[in-house]
Amino acid sequence: MPQRRKIAAGNWKMNGLADSLGEARAIAAQHPAPGVDIVLCPPATLLARMRDLLAGSAVDLGGQDCHMAEGGAHTGDISAPMLADAGARHVIVGHSERRTDHGETDTQVAAKAQAAWAAGLGAIICLGETLSERDSGRTLDVVAAQLTGSLPPGAASGNTVVAYEPVWAIGTGRTPTPEEIASVHGFLRARLPDPGIRLVYGGSVNAANAAAIFAIADVDGALVGGASLRAADFMPIVQALERA
Ligand code: 13P
């Protein structure tokens, strides 16, 4: 079976102004030849400037969401071809904050992933249970349904990364136990349409817990929120992934 190259992706969410670009520059400069894939997903307003300052570096760019249409009358939305034009090579779709804030459904997430592929982007497709779903013992049913509904036919290692992000672990400082992560990742891995698809964990990953999370079977990397905003917080996570 081909080795899955590890991946550390940073999701800046609705954070970052021009003066944050130095953090991306520092990440690229500190690691000219990383042993893992590194992707930064800044707000769309910073994509083109970040592309320019990362030119020639090993750090890839990603968007945080795309519309399912190529273009048209959708005020405020951004299409996948626009992200590609601005320098993105990946796009996050189906993040729980999009599912919650904007009512996005699995069907819409799948359509967005297809739009991403059509524009030549890789889709980082997110899923994960809420706390009440976990507490009522429904985690595996929920993630199974999200996986089935959010991955379009044709999902493969070259176009898709799946991110398991338990909603209750995002931005809370709480993480599942290693056993809980292993259980969900093993369950999802067995249901992926292509064994080469990378499966990353997200939710309160930081420099202190990264090594333990990356030691878990079937964890191919991380989707990092808050700890990706500063090079000093993100680089130890990248280094832990390289050592894993
Ligand atoms: P935090 O790392 O801030 O918990 O965010 C995780 C996340 O939502 C990444 O997409």
Residues whose N, C-alpha, C, O or C-beta is under 5 A from the ligand:
A	BS01	13P	N11 A169 I170 G171 T172 G202 G203 S204 V205 L223 V224 G225 G226 A227
